[in-house]
Structure formats: structure tokens, C-alpha cells
Amino acid sequence: MAVKTTAACDQPLSSSEQHASSCNNCTTVRCTAASPVDTGLSTERAARSPRNCHAHPNQAMLNDPIIPPEDRLPGALRGAGARPPIFWKSLLVIMALIWGFSFYVMKEILDTLPPSYMLAVRFLVSALVLGILFFKRIRAHFRARTLWWGMLLGALMWAGYTFLSLGLVETTAGKNAFLTGTYCVMVPFVAHLVTGETLTRYNVGAALLCLAGIGFVALDNFSLATGDLLTLIGALFFALQIAYMSKAGTNFDINVLTFWMFLVIGVLSLNLGMLTETAPPSSAWTPSFVGMLLFLAIICTCVGLLIQNLAVAHVPASTASLLLSLESPSGVFFSVMLAGELLSGRLLVGFGLIFFSIIVAETKLAFLFRTSRRA
């Protein structure tokens, strides 16, 4: 899954971009039409107010009702509310690389453990970890609306992972990685329908470039078998989950929401596994096998998806989808490094297309326009 940086004027701004900026000794508040909370204050009047002339540069941010209490300190911001957009984008790139490596790990696990049981272990362990870490928050936010959104997002992600895992059993790892990556093309369109996020020609063009690049990297041919179709269905559910997560992320405690998502995925997967699959024998649970499961549960799931949900709440959904699309080429990269696959010209072309798609989505080629105007 992939993302991008600074929101342009044709896109809703992330919460980290809706903060005040200091100019000389006065605080000027940036006006945003897409802010989830309308304070009812005139930003121009607030900037001219004498009380603001010697205020702390972050005073407007400290008064921003969007920022949760846990991200505030006297006279300063900390936590998610204080992070610049590049911070969240960097985290998304790192997680995309880790998830690319997880394709190799999942393929190894599925040789022993059926898909639903794998998902049950992966997400129940993650829910347990989050439950311990954020018990007080979960108890404080135990409300019907939080449970509803947690169940909705969890069900969407459960469907995505279930179809992805079933597809991985039936098709090759390369096809699975490519077809899963198609959600980066679906997200801007789904987000446009769900949240009203503006769809620009740069979003569309960058997504198509990214799709072509992933095809060069991970697709051997364009035949669509049963496993390919299952993976495409999973990609659609991932796109829906990202769009709805972007919509709900600024209204809930993300840690609490992620806990309920993991718990729902784990419970649904366990029930499906008990009904349709055969559990592996006890001899299969070797230390190395348990270690791979813990890597999926702790690093890829608990840490990874928590970081993703936090970041998606601070950047546009279409931007996040593009950055996270690095998951597919990184999967091929680790396959080359660990399995000894040759790096062909087709792979190099694919990496180049994906890199260029991120530049287009990130900058909208503004640096080219500035150069032409100077000339």
C-alpha cells in the first residue's frame, strides 16, 4: 500500500498540515476547507489579534481541537500532532519494505499452516499485544460508535487478507504481489466515493504508472487464473479499508480502533478455519516456524498496521496508497536477495516506473514547470 507527501490545494489537508505557521512574531493560521472540525473562528481576525503577537509559535496548534490530549504539552506539541508529513511518509515506506519481505515469510508459513489459521494466530497475537499496551485507552473509549467502526474496518481487512491468502495458495508469489498492489489504483477512486477526496489527473496518471511498474516487476504473463481473481477481490477490500480508515482516523483513537480491527480479524479467521480447514499437527510448531509467525504478528501486523493507520490519518489516502505500493517491488527485491533470482532488464524498468510514479504523485512535476518559466 502506498502514500504521498504534502497535500495540494485540490486535496483535503491532513491534520498535520492544518497547523499554524509562524510569521515574524505573529501567528498566522492556515485556512482549510476540509478540516474535520470547524472552530468557528476567523483565522484572519485571530492572526491580527494583539494577544497573538507574542504567543508561542505553536499556540494555534495547541488550541486545535483536532489534536488529542495525549499529543499536547504546556507550550508545545508532542506525539502524532507534532509530526511533519515527511515523517509519516517515511514510516510508510519502511513498512512497505517490511511487508514486501513478508510475502516470502507467508509463502513459507502457508506450506504448513492453512490460510485462516495463519490469520487467526497472526491477528489474535497482535490484538493481545495492543490490548496490553493500550488497556486504559480501550476501556476509556469503550463506546458503541468505536465498536461499530472497529468491526466495519476489521471485516473489510479480514476479507482482504482472506482472499489474499487464498490467492497466494493458488497462484505464484509474483502474481500475488502485483495483483495485491492494484489497490493503489483503486484507492483514489474509492476514496473519492467514500470521503469526497478530490481526484486529479496526477492521481490517475501516477496510479497508472505505478500499476505498469508493478506489472513489469511482478507479473510473468497476463493470464487470470482462480488465484489471480481471488487476489484482485482482496485488493478491492484493501482499497475500501484504506478509504474508510482515512475517513474515520481523525475521529477516533487510532490505537483503540486498531485493537478492535485486529480482534475482529482474528475471531473471524479462527471461526472460518475451524469450519473449513484442518489444523496442523503439533510437530509442525517448531521454533523456526513459531518465530516466523511471531514476526508476522508483532512486526508486520501489530507494529506495521498500527503505523499505517496512524499515517493514513495524517496524509491523503491516494498518497498513502502510492507509497505503500513499494510493497510489491520490495517483495521481488527480497526474492532476488534471498532466493537468488536474477535481476533482469524487465525488473529494472519496473523499478524505474514505480519511482517515477511516486515523483509525479509527490511533486505534480512542479519543478519542471518552475524550470520552464525561468527559461
Secondary structure, DSSP 8 states (H G I E B T S, - for coil): ----SS--TTS---GGGSSEEEETTEEEE---TT-SS-----HHHHHH-GGGTTS-TTHHHHT-TTS-GGGEETTEE-GGGG--HHHHHHHHHHHHHHHHHHHHHHHHHHTTS-HHHHHHHHHHHHHHHHHHHTHHHHHHT--HHHHHHHHHHHHHHHHHHHHHHHHHHHS-HHHHHHHHHTHHHHHHHHHHHHH-----HHHHHHHHHHHHHHHHHH-S-----HHHHHHHHHHHHHHHHHHHHHHHTTTS-HHHHHHHHHHHHHHHHHHHHHHH-----GGG--HHHHHHHHIIIIIIIIIHHHHHHHHHTTS-HHHHHHHHTTHHHHHHHHHHHHH-----HHHHHHHHHHHHHHHHHHHTTHHHHHHHHH-
